Amino acid sequence: MDELVKNGFLKDYLPESQGTQTLAAPGSDKGHEMPVHGEIHTISGGFSGGGYTASQRKKYARAVTMVEVQEADLTLDIDLVFTKANLRDVVPHDNDPVVISVVTTRRKVHRVLMDQGRSTDVMFWLTFNKLQLSPDQFRPYTGCLYGFSGDQVEVCGHIELRTTFTDSVASRTENIRYLVVNAPSTYNILLGRPALNRLRAVASTRHMKMKLPDLGGTVITIKSDQKEAKRCYGNSLKTKRGVFTVTTRAPSEEGVAREEISRERQPEPAGDVPEREIGGRIFKLGKSLSQVAQEQIVEVIARHLDAFAWSASDMPDIDLDFLCHRLTMDRQV
């Protein structure tokens, strides 16, 4: 009965105050009733929301309901305003993301996506390697990242790096805590709400810029690289999902177990592969096979040699009673 009431099927038999929650259509006072049957959330995980353990999240959820007056740090809170002048150098685009460059570990990192919908700051494993960092610098992270469909992304660990944001006139350097994930991406780094809030930064996709204050109160305006943004988006549509494996090596001298992550390779024959002629065709057999096993394989191949197709001419016609493809077209067209 509760489910029927919640879904609005018994609203005619209930007082108006107990009926299904409705939303008024924009631009009208009453509007038509639109029953609300559920809620849709977004990507979650990381250190936002109190932490990555259940106890930390429960503590954070309880704190949200408590009213506590605290003095906010307004040292770097200045007005960040986007004007028409910020649109002059923007190439007309179709909802391109804000993609910038940052400097960390004395290297300039391109393809950094500013994503306000992300609850954590992410660095990908390939970027981690290019920065010539060691897995010994990882701090453990036992949680997972969750996507739109609820799928989990394995986290290798987290690392805190000094990261500089600059527009070539002014700059700002902050410690950014990155979750290092082992997943393919056309971007090198994804900066979400933690970095934006720490920087007091605001990104505008309409103006293709991100603004943040420096320590002296000057506004830093970082332009989005629109060519890089378009290239990343195009590559993300072409990129095939890679397969990665995680292997644990023996503890290092400091007693910390290291994880070595590499892309899974296609299977390859081990050692020499001797060739054997069977029925006028050349086959390759593993050298590690015993002589008896090789002879048994040769016998099976010779018995079913007609099952192998070496060219299109070796493939007989398919019986039309078994499979036939027809095109519904007018022959006179």
Secondary structure in CASP SS format (residue, H / E / C, confidence):
PFRMAT SS
TARGET T0000
AUTHOR 0000-0000-0000
METHOD secondary structure of the structure
MODEL  1
M C 1.00
D H 1.00
E H 1.00
L H 1.00
V H 1.00
K H 1.00
N C 1.00
G C 1.00
F C 1.00
L C 1.00
K H 1.00
D H 1.00
Y H 1.00
L C 1.00
P C 1.00
E H 1.00
S H 1.00
Q H 1.00
G C 1.00
T C 1.00
Q C 1.00
T C 1.00
L C 1.00
A C 1.00
A C 1.00
P C 1.00
G C 1.00
S C 1.00
D C 1.00
K C 1.00
G C 1.00
H C 1.00
E C 1.00
M C 1.00
P C 1.00
V C 1.00
H C 1.00
G C 1.00
E C 1.00
I C 1.00
H C 1.00
T C 1.00
I C 1.00
S E 1.00
G C 1.00
G C 1.00
F C 1.00
S H 1.00
G H 1.00
G H 1.00
G C 1.00
Y C 1.00
T C 1.00
A H 1.00
S H 1.00
Q H 1.00
R H 1.00
K H 1.00
K H 1.00
Y H 1.00
A H 1.00
R H 1.00
A H 1.00
V H 1.00
T C 1.00
M C 1.00
V C 1.00
E C 1.00
V C 1.00
Q C 1.00
E C 1.00
A C 1.00
D C 1.00
L C 1.00
T C 1.00
L C 1.00
D C 1.00
I C 1.00
D C 1.00
L C 1.00
V C 1.00
F C 1.00
T C 1.00
K H 1.00
A H 1.00
N H 1.00
L H 1.00
R C 1.00
D C 1.00
V C 1.00
V C 1.00
P C 1.00
H C 1.00
D C 1.00
N C 1.00
D C 1.00
P C 1.00
V C 1.00
V E 1.00
I E 1.00
S E 1.00
V E 1.00
V E 1.00
T E 1.00
T C 1.00
R C 1.00
R E 1.00
K E 1.00
V E 1.00
H E 1.00
R E 1.00
V E 1.00
L E 1.00
M E 1.00
D C 1.00
Q C 1.00
G C 1.00
R C 1.00
S C 1.00
T C 1.00
D C 1.00
V E 1.00
M E 1.00
F E 1.00
W H 1.00
L H 1.00
T H 1.00
F H 1.00
N H 1.00
K H 1.00
L C 1.00
Q C 1.00
L C 1.00
S C 1.00
P H 1.00
D H 1.00
Q H 1.00
F C 1.00
R E 1.00
P C 1.00
Y C 1.00
T C 1.00
G C 1.00
C C 1.00
L E 1.00
Y E 1.00
G C 1.00
F C 1.00
S C 1.00
G C 1.00
D C 1.00
Q E 1.00
V E 1.00
E C 1.00
V E 1.00
C E 1.00
G E 1.00
H E 1.00
I E 1.00
E E 1.00
L E 1.00
R E 1.00
T E 1.00
T E 1.00
F E 1.00
T E 1.00
D C 1.00
S C 1.00
V C 1.00
A C 1.00
S E 1.00
R E 1.00
T E 1.00
E E 1.00
N E 1.00
I E 1.00
R E 1.00
Y E 1.00
L E 1.00
V E 1.00
V E 1.00
N C 1.00
A C 1.00
P C 1.00
S C 1.00
T C 1.00
Y C 1.00
N C 1.00
I E 1.00
L E 1.00
L E 1.00
G C 1.00
R H 1.00
P H 1.00
A H 1.00
L H 1.00
N H 1.00
R H 1.00
L H 1.00
R C 1.00
A C 1.00
V E 1.00
A E 1.00
S E 1.00
T C 1.00
R C 1.00
H C 1.00
M C 1.00
K E 1.00
M E 1.00
K E 1.00
L E 1.00
P E 1.00
D C 1.00
L C 1.00
G C 1.00
G C 1.00
T C 1.00
V E 1.00
I E 1.00
T E 1.00
I E 1.00
K E 1.00
S C 1.00
D C 1.00
Q H 1.00
K H 1.00
E H 1.00
A H 1.00
K H 1.00
R H 1.00
C H 1.00
Y H 1.00
G H 1.00
N H 1.00
S H 1.00
L H 1.00
K H 1.00
T C 1.00
K C 1.00
R C 1.00
G C 1.00
V C 1.00
F E 1.00
T E 1.00
V E 1.00
T E 1.00
T E 1.00
R C 1.00
A C 1.00
P C 1.00
S C 1.00
E C 1.00
E C 1.00
G C 1.00
V C 1.00
A C 1.00
R C 1.00
E E 1.00
E E 1.00
I E 1.00
S E 1.00
R E 1.00
E C 1.00
R C 1.00
Q C 1.00
P C 1.00
E C 1.00
P C 1.00
A C 1.00
G C 1.00
D C 1.00
V C 1.00
P C 1.00
E E 1.00
R E 1.00
E E 1.00
I E 1.00
G C 1.00
G C 1.00
R E 1.00
I E 1.00
F E 1.00
K E 1.00
L C 1.00
G C 1.00
K C 1.00
S C 1.00
L C 1.00
S C 1.00
Q H 1.00
V H 1.00
A H 1.00
Q H 1.00
E H 1.00
Q H 1.00
I H 1.00
V H 1.00
E H 1.00
V H 1.00
I H 1.00
A H 1.00
R H 1.00
H C 1.00
L H 1.00
D H 1.00
A H 1.00
F C 1.00
A C 1.00
W C 1.00
S C 1.00
A H 1.00
S H 1.00
D H 1.00
M C 1.00
P C 1.00
D C 1.00
I C 1.00
D C 1.00
L C 1.00
D C 1.00
F C 1.00
L C 1.00
C C 1.00
H C 1.00
R C 1.00
L C 1.00
T C 1.00
M C 1.00
D C 1.00
R C 1.00
Q C 1.00
V C 1.00
END
